[in-house]
Amino acid sequence: MPRRASPTCGSVFDIVAKEKRIREIETLASDTSFWNDTARAQALMREMATLKASVDAYAQLSRRASDAAVMMELADESGDEAAVHDAENELAGLEEALARAELELMFSGKHDHADAILTIQPGAGGVDAQDWAEMLYRMYLRWAERHNFKVSEIDYTPGEVAGIKNVTLQISGDRAYGYLRSERGVHRLVRLSPFNAGNTRETSFARVDVYPDIQDHDIEIEIAPNDLEIDTFRSQGAGGQNVQKNESAVRIRHIPTGIVVTCQDQRSQMQNRERALHILKVRLQELEERKREAELRQLRGEHVDAQFGNQIRSYVLHPYQLVKDTRTNYETSQTAEVLDGDLDAFMEAYLRSSRE
C-alpha cells in the first residue's frame, strides 16, 4: 500500500495562528465603532473571510485523511483488490488536494493578501535594457490577465528610441502581493540584439521592485514636510485619456532616503500628489520592515546578504532557450510561454523554498 498522507505539522501551526487572527478580528468587529472607518472594516472582513476559508479547507482535508486511513485499513484486512484500488485512488486524490492546500497556506505573510505595487526600471544595457524592461512590463500584464487581476498604470515613462525608462503599476486582487513578492530583484536577459547593426548577442538587466499596497491606517511611517521635494510636470504616459496637457503629474523625492515616486494616472495634480505620497509611505514602511527582519536574522545568527536586489532570474534566448531562477534552480526551456505571463511555476517554487 502507498504511504499514508496527512496534513503537516507546519500546516497545523499556520491554522492555529489563523484561528487566533480570526478571533482577533471578531473581537474588533464587535466594537460599536468598528464601521466608523469603512475602508479598514471592509479590509478586515475580507481578511477574516479568507482566513475562515483556509481553516475550513484544512478541517475538510483532515476529515478526508481520517476517512482514507480507515479505507486503507479495511482494504488491508479484507485483501479485496477492488477495495485496495479504491483506497489507492482516494490516497492519490488526497495527496493532490494536500499539495494544493499547502500552497494556499504559503500565503501566510503579513501582507500576502494585499494588492501589489510593482515598478520596473532598466539597468545596464542602454536601449536593449529599456526594451527588456518593456518586455517584463508586458509579461506581468499578461500574468495579471491570467489571474483576472486589475492593473492600473500609476506611472509610465517611455524610452527615446524604444522600450521604457520606468513604469509603476498597481495590481489588484487577492494574493497579488503574495505572488509578486517572488519577483523582486534583478532580471537578466541574453539575446541577439535587434538594436545594433551586427545583431550581436547582448546581455541586458532590469530591476523589479514589489511593495504591498498597505492601507494608510496600517502605515506607521510619519513624514516631515521638510523631508520632501515635490515637482510637477506634464504626463507622458503611453497615451490615452490620462495623458494631460497641463502639469498634473507629480514627482516626490524623499530627501533622507533618496526614494523618488512619480504619479501621473490621476486627473488632477492634487490626486496625483496624494497618490504619490501614499506610495512613498508604502515604500518607506516596506523599507523599515525589511530592516527589522534583517536585524532579527542577525540576532539569530543567520547570514544576511548585504547585496539588495541581486540577480534572481536569467532569461536566455540565444544561443539556447532557457529561463532559470537562481534562488530555487527552477528552470524551463519554454521561454515564449514565460514571457507571455506563464510565471506561476516560478512563483510557487519560490514560495515553497521560502517556507522551507
C-alpha positions as CSV (number, residue, x, y, z in Angstrom):
1,M,0.0,0.0,0.0
2,P,1.2,3.6,-0.6
3,R,2.3,5.7,2.3
4,R,-0.4,7.5,4.3
5,A,-0.8,11.2,3.8
6,S,-1.7,13.7,6.5
7,P,-1.5,17.4,7.0
8,T,2.0,18.5,8.1
9,C,2.9,20.0,11.5
10,G,3.8,23.3,9.8
11,S,0.2,23.4,8.5
12,V,-1.1,22.9,12.0
13,F,0.9,25.8,13.3
14,D,-0.4,28.0,10.5
15,I,-4.0,27.0,11.2
16,V,-3.6,27.8,14.9
17,A,-2.2,31.3,14.0
18,K,-5.1,31.8,11.6
19,E,-7.7,30.8,14.1
20,K,-6.2,33.3,16.6
21,R,-6.3,36.0,14.0
22,I,-10.0,35.2,13.2
23,R,-10.8,35.7,16.9
24,E,-8.9,39.0,17.0
25,I,-10.9,40.3,14.1
26,E,-14.2,39.1,15.6
27,T,-13.3,41.0,18.8
28,L,-12.6,44.1,16.8
29,A,-15.8,43.7,14.8
30,S,-17.9,43.5,18.0
31,D,-16.9,47.1,18.9
32,T,-19.6,49.7,18.1
33,S,-17.0,51.9,16.4
34,F,-15.7,49.2,14.1
35,W,-17.5,50.5,11.0
36,N,-16.6,54.2,11.6
37,D,-13.6,53.5,9.3
38,T,-15.3,51.8,6.4
39,A,-12.2,51.0,4.4
40,R,-10.4,49.4,7.3
41,A,-13.5,47.4,8.3
42,Q,-14.0,46.1,4.8
43,A,-10.3,45.1,4.6
44,L,-10.6,43.2,7.9
45,M,-13.7,41.5,6.9
46,R,-12.1,40.3,3.6
47,E,-9.1,39.1,5.6
48,M,-11.4,37.2,8.0
49,A,-13.3,35.6,5.1
50,T,-10.1,34.4,3.5
51,L,-8.8,33.0,6.9
52,K,-12.0,31.2,7.6
53,A,-12.0,29.6,4.1
54,S,-8.4,28.3,4.7
55,V,-9.3,26.9,8.2
56,D,-12.5,25.2,6.8
57,A,-10.5,23.7,4.0
58,Y,-7.9,22.3,6.4
59,A,-10.7,20.8,8.6
60,Q,-12.2,19.2,5.5
61,L,-8.8,17.7,4.5
62,S,-8.3,16.4,8.0
63,R,-11.6,14.5,7.9
64,R,-10.8,13.2,4.4
65,A,-7.4,12.0,5.6
66,S,-9.0,10.1,8.5
67,D,-11.5,8.5,6.1
68,A,-8.7,7.5,3.8
69,A,-6.8,5.9,6.7
70,V,-9.9,3.8,7.5
71,M,-10.3,2.8,3.8
72,M,-6.7,1.6,3.7
73,E,-7.0,-0.4,6.9
74,L,-10.2,-2.1,5.7
75,A,-8.6,-2.8,2.3
76,D,-5.5,-4.4,4.1
77,E,-7.7,-6.6,6.3
78,S,-10.1,-7.7,3.5
79,G,-7.4,-8.3,0.8
80,D,-10.1,-7.2,-1.7
81,E,-8.3,-6.0,-4.8
82,A,-11.2,-3.6,-5.7
83,A,-11.1,-2.1,-2.2
84,V,-7.3,-1.7,-2.4
85,H,-7.6,0.0,-5.8
86,D,-10.3,2.4,-4.4
87,A,-8.1,3.2,-1.4
88,E,-5.1,3.9,-3.6
89,N,-7.2,6.3,-5.8
90,E,-8.5,8.1,-2.7
91,L,-5.0,8.4,-1.4
92,A,-3.7,9.8,-4.7
93,G,-6.5,12.4,-4.8
94,L,-5.9,13.3,-1.2
95,E,-2.2,13.9,-1.8
96,E,-3.0,16.2,-4.7
97,A,-5.5,18.1,-2.6
98,L,-2.9,18.4,0.2
99,A,-0.4,19.8,-2.2
100,R,-2.9,22.5,-3.3
101,A,-3.7,23.3,0.3
102,E,-0.1,23.6,1.3
103,L,0.4,26.1,-1.5
104,E,-2.6,28.1,-0.1
105,L,-1.0,28.0,3.3
106,M,2.1,29.6,2.0
107,F,0.3,32.9,1.7
108,S,0.5,33.5,5.4
109,G,2.7,36.6,5.4
110,K,1.5,39.8,6.9
111,H,0.6,41.4,3.6
112,D,0.3,38.4,1.3
113,H,-3.4,39.0,0.5
114,A,-2.8,42.7,-0.3
115,D,-2.8,44.4,-3.7
116,A,0.7,45.0,-5.1
117,I,2.6,48.0,-6.4
118,L,5.2,46.9,-9.0
119,T,7.9,49.0,-10.5
120,I,10.3,48.2,-13.4
121,Q,13.4,50.1,-14.2
122,P,16.1,49.2,-16.9
123,G,19.6,48.7,-15.7
124,A,22.8,48.3,-17.7
125,G,22.4,47.7,-21.4
126,G,21.2,51.0,-22.9
127,V,18.3,50.7,-25.4
128,D,18.4,46.9,-25.1
129,A,17.8,47.3,-21.3
130,Q,14.9,49.7,-21.9
131,D,13.4,47.2,-24.4
132,W,13.9,44.4,-21.9
133,A,12.0,46.5,-19.2
134,E,9.1,46.8,-21.6
135,M,9.2,43.0,-22.3
136,L,8.9,42.5,-18.5
137,Y,6.1,45.1,-18.3
138,R,4.1,43.1,-20.9
139,M,5.0,39.8,-19.1
140,Y,3.4,41.0,-15.9
141,L,0.4,42.4,-17.6
142,R,-0.2,39.0,-19.2
143,W,0.3,37.3,-15.9
144,A,-2.2,39.6,-14.2
145,E,-4.7,38.9,-17.0
146,R,-4.4,35.1,-16.4
147,H,-5.4,35.7,-12.8
148,N,-8.1,38.2,-13.6
149,F,-6.3,40.9,-11.6
150,K,-7.0,44.6,-12.2
151,V,-4.0,46.6,-13.4
152,S,-3.7,50.4,-13.0
153,E,-0.8,52.3,-14.6
154,I,0.4,54.8,-12.0
155,D,3.5,56.0,-13.9
156,Y,4.9,55.3,-17.3
157,T,7.9,56.9,-19.0
158,P,8.8,55.7,-22.5
159,G,12.3,55.5,-23.8
160,E,13.5,57.8,-26.5
161,V,14.3,55.0,-29.0
162,A,12.4,52.0,-27.7
163,G,11.2,50.4,-24.5
164,I,10.6,52.3,-21.3
165,K,12.6,54.2,-18.7
166,N,10.4,53.2,-15.9
167,V,6.9,52.0,-15.1
168,T,4.8,51.7,-11.9
169,L,1.7,49.5,-11.7
170,Q,-0.9,48.8,-9.2
171,I,-2.0,45.1,-9.5
172,S,-5.2,44.5,-7.5
173,G,-6.6,41.1,-6.5
174,D,-6.4,38.6,-3.6
175,R,-2.8,37.5,-3.0
176,A,-1.4,39.8,-5.7
177,Y,1.4,40.7,-3.4
178,G,1.8,37.2,-2.1
179,Y,2.6,36.0,-5.6
180,L,4.5,39.0,-6.9
181,R,6.9,39.4,-3.9
182,S,8.8,36.5,-5.6
183,E,9.6,38.8,-8.5
184,R,11.6,41.4,-6.5
185,G,15.2,41.7,-7.8
186,V,17.3,41.9,-11.0
187,H,16.1,40.1,-14.1
188,R,18.8,39.3,-16.8
189,L,18.2,38.8,-20.5
190,V,20.6,37.3,-23.0
191,R,19.6,37.5,-26.7
192,L,20.6,38.7,-30.2
193,S,20.1,42.5,-30.0
194,P,17.6,44.0,-32.5
195,F,19.2,47.4,-31.9
196,N,22.7,47.1,-33.4
197,A,23.7,46.6,-37.0
198,G,25.7,43.4,-36.2
199,N,22.8,41.7,-34.4
200,T,25.3,40.6,-31.8
201,R,24.5,38.9,-28.6
202,E,23.8,41.3,-25.7
203,T,23.1,41.0,-22.0
204,S,20.5,43.4,-20.5
205,F,19.3,43.9,-17.0
206,A,16.2,45.3,-15.4
207,R,15.1,45.7,-11.8
208,V,11.7,44.8,-10.5
209,D,10.5,46.1,-7.1
210,V,7.3,45.0,-5.5
211,Y,5.5,46.5,-2.5
212,P,2.3,45.6,-0.7
213,D,-0.3,48.3,-1.2
214,I,-0.9,48.8,2.5
215,Q,-3.9,50.9,3.7
216,D,-2.9,54.2,5.3
217,H,-4.3,53.2,8.7
218,D,-1.7,50.3,8.7
219,I,1.3,52.6,7.9
220,E,3.3,53.6,10.9
221,I,5.6,56.0,9.0
222,E,5.4,59.7,9.6
223,I,7.0,62.0,7.0
224,A,8.1,65.6,7.8
225,P,7.2,68.1,5.1
226,N,10.8,69.4,5.1
227,D,11.9,66.0,4.0
228,L,10.1,66.2,0.7
229,E,11.0,67.8,-2.7
230,I,7.9,68.0,-4.9
231,D,7.9,68.8,-8.6
232,T,5.1,68.8,-11.2
233,F,5.3,68.1,-14.9
234,R,3.1,67.1,-17.9
235,S,2.0,63.5,-18.0
236,Q,4.0,61.4,-20.6
237,G,2.4,58.0,-20.5
238,A,1.8,55.6,-23.3
239,G,-1.3,57.5,-24.3
240,G,-5.0,57.6,-23.7
241,Q,-7.3,59.7,-21.6
242,N,-5.0,60.0,-18.6
243,V,-2.3,62.0,-20.5
244,Q,-3.0,65.6,-19.7
245,K,-1.7,68.8,-21.4
246,N,-1.3,70.6,-18.1
247,E,1.2,69.8,-15.3
248,S,-0.9,67.3,-13.5
249,A,1.8,64.7,-12.9
250,V,3.7,64.8,-9.6
251,R,7.2,63.7,-8.6
252,I,8.1,63.4,-4.9
253,R,11.6,62.9,-3.6
254,H,12.2,61.8,-0.1
255,I,15.4,63.6,0.8
256,P,16.7,61.3,3.7
257,T,16.4,58.1,1.7
258,G,16.6,59.4,-1.9
259,I,13.5,57.5,-2.8
260,V,11.6,59.1,-5.8
261,V,7.9,58.4,-6.5
262,T,6.1,59.6,-9.6
263,C,2.4,59.5,-10.2
264,Q,0.5,60.6,-13.3
265,D,-2.5,58.4,-13.6
266,Q,-5.0,60.6,-11.8
267,R,-6.9,63.5,-13.4
268,S,-5.7,66.3,-11.1
269,Q,-2.5,67.4,-9.6
270,M,-3.9,67.1,-6.1
271,Q,-5.0,63.5,-6.7
272,N,-1.6,62.6,-8.1
273,R,0.1,64.2,-5.1
274,E,-2.0,62.3,-2.6
275,R,-1.4,59.0,-4.6
276,A,2.4,59.6,-4.8
277,L,2.6,60.4,-1.1
278,H,0.7,57.2,-0.3
279,I,3.1,55.1,-2.4
280,L,6.1,56.8,-0.8
281,K,4.7,55.9,2.7
282,V,4.2,52.3,1.4
283,R,7.8,52.1,0.2
284,L,9.2,53.6,3.5
285,Q,7.1,51.2,5.5
286,E,8.4,48.2,3.5
287,L,12.0,49.5,3.9
288,E,11.5,49.7,7.6
289,E,10.1,46.2,7.8
290,R,13.0,44.8,5.8
291,K,15.4,46.5,8.2
292,R,13.7,44.9,11.2
293,E,13.8,41.5,9.5
294,A,17.5,41.8,8.7
295,E,18.2,42.8,12.4
296,L,16.3,39.8,13.6
297,R,18.2,37.4,11.3
298,Q,21.5,38.9,12.6
299,L,20.4,38.4,16.2
300,R,19.5,34.8,15.4
301,G,23.0,34.4,13.9
302,E,21.7,33.9,10.3
303,H,23.5,35.0,7.2
304,V,22.3,38.3,5.9
305,D,23.2,39.2,2.3
306,A,24.2,42.8,2.1
307,Q,23.5,43.0,-1.6
308,F,20.0,44.2,-2.2
309,G,18.3,43.3,-5.4
310,N,20.7,40.6,-6.7
311,Q,20.0,38.8,-9.9
312,I,17.1,36.4,-9.3
313,R,16.4,35.1,-12.8
314,S,18.0,34.7,-16.2
315,Y,16.1,34.6,-19.5
316,V,18.4,33.2,-22.2
317,L,17.0,33.4,-25.8
318,H,20.4,32.8,-27.6
319,P,22.3,30.5,-28.1
320,Y,19.7,28.3,-26.4
321,Q,16.3,28.7,-24.8
322,L,16.2,28.7,-21.0
323,V,14.7,30.6,-18.1
324,K,16.3,29.8,-14.8
325,D,15.6,31.1,-11.3
326,T,18.9,31.4,-9.4
327,R,17.3,31.2,-6.0
328,T,15.3,27.9,-6.5
329,N,17.1,26.5,-9.5
330,Y,13.7,26.0,-11.1
331,E,14.1,26.2,-14.9
332,T,12.2,25.7,-18.2
333,S,13.0,25.9,-21.9
334,Q,9.5,27.3,-22.6
335,T,10.8,30.9,-22.9
336,A,8.0,32.2,-25.1
337,E,5.3,31.0,-22.6
338,V,7.2,32.6,-19.6
339,L,7.4,35.9,-21.4
340,D,3.7,35.6,-22.2
341,G,2.9,35.5,-18.5
342,D,3.3,31.9,-17.5
343,L,5.0,32.6,-14.2
344,D,3.1,30.6,-11.6
345,A,5.6,27.7,-11.5
346,F,8.5,30.1,-10.7
347,M,6.4,31.9,-8.1
348,E,5.3,28.6,-6.4
349,A,8.8,27.3,-6.4
350,Y,9.9,30.5,-4.6
351,L,7.1,30.3,-2.1
352,R,8.0,26.7,-1.3
353,S,11.7,27.4,-0.9
354,S,10.9,30.5,1.3
355,R,8.7,28.4,3.5
356,E,11.3,25.7,3.9
